[in-house]
Amino acid sequence: MNENVYKTHEMRLLNRNILSLTGIKKIINFDNEEFLLSSQMGNIQVKGTGLEILLLDTDKGDLKIKGKIDGILYMNSKKENKESLFTKLFKWYRQKFNYVVG
């Protein structure tokens, strides 16, 4: 795919049955119940039933999915989630036990 083509990311859901996306870098994984996509704005998880690809244009980064869409979720990378969780736990520990570093 040409990285310069998709500078924007857009999502359009029609009647919970047709999902049109732009700015898709790649399809990481998919089956009839879940799609995992990489986009300009991060990874996207699409869940539903009877999901299938209607259109895929890898040059433009366009994707159209057909089926009953139950949910769409933007996901952070695993590293970001672990750092965020660690930071939250550390702050909680410091507050709970009045722990002072230094």
N, C-alpha and C positions, 0 to 999 in steps of 0.2 A: 504494500500500500504506500501511496505517496503521502508522507507526513505533513506536507505543506497544504494539502487540499482541504482538510477539515480543521478549521480554526475555531469553529463554534460547535456546540452540542445542543441538540434540540430533541424534545420528546413530545409525541402527540399520541393520545389514547382515545380511540373512537369506540364508544359503547362497550368498553371493557373487552372488546373482541379483536381489535386490530391496533397494534402498537408500532408506531413509526419512530425510528431513531436516526439521528445524524451524529457525526463525530465519533463513530465507533471505530476503534483501532483494531480490535479482533474479538472473535468469539472464543472464549477460553474453554467453555464446555457447554453442552446442551443436551436435553432430552425432551420428552413430551410434557414434563412437569416443571422444568427449570432451565433457564438460560443464565450463564455467567459471562458477562461481557466486560471488555476493557474499553473505556471511553476517554475523551478529553478531560472529563471531570472526575475520573476515578472508576473503580469497578462498579458494575451494576448487576444486581441479581433480580431476575424476573421469575416469578412463580405463578403457576396456573395449571390448567388441565387442557390436554389436547393441543399443546403448543407446537407450532411448526413454522418454518421459515417460508415467508411469501416472497421476499425480495432480499437479495444480498448483493451489494455493489462494493467490492473491496477497494476499488480505486477512489471512490467518493466517501466511503465510510458510512454508507446508508444501509439500514437493516429494517425490515418490516416483519413482524411476528404476528401470526394468527392463532387464536384460541381464546379460552376464557382466562383473562388476566386476574389473578387474585392479589398480587402484590408486586411492588417495585421498590427496591432498596439500594441506595448508594452505600457502598462499603469502603471503609478505610483499609489500608494495608495491614497485615498482621503485625508488623513492627510498630506501627502507630498505635494500634489497639493495646499491645503489651506495654508500651511506654506510658500510655495514658492510664491504664489500670494500675501499673506500678506507682505512678505519681500519686494517684488517688489513695492507694493503700498507705503509702508513706505519710501523706498528709493526715490521714485518719489516725495512724499510729501515733504521730507526733501530738495530735490533739488529745487523743485518749489517754496517753501515758505521760503527757507533758515532757516529751523527749526533746532535748535541745542538742543540736549538732555543734561540736566544738569544744 
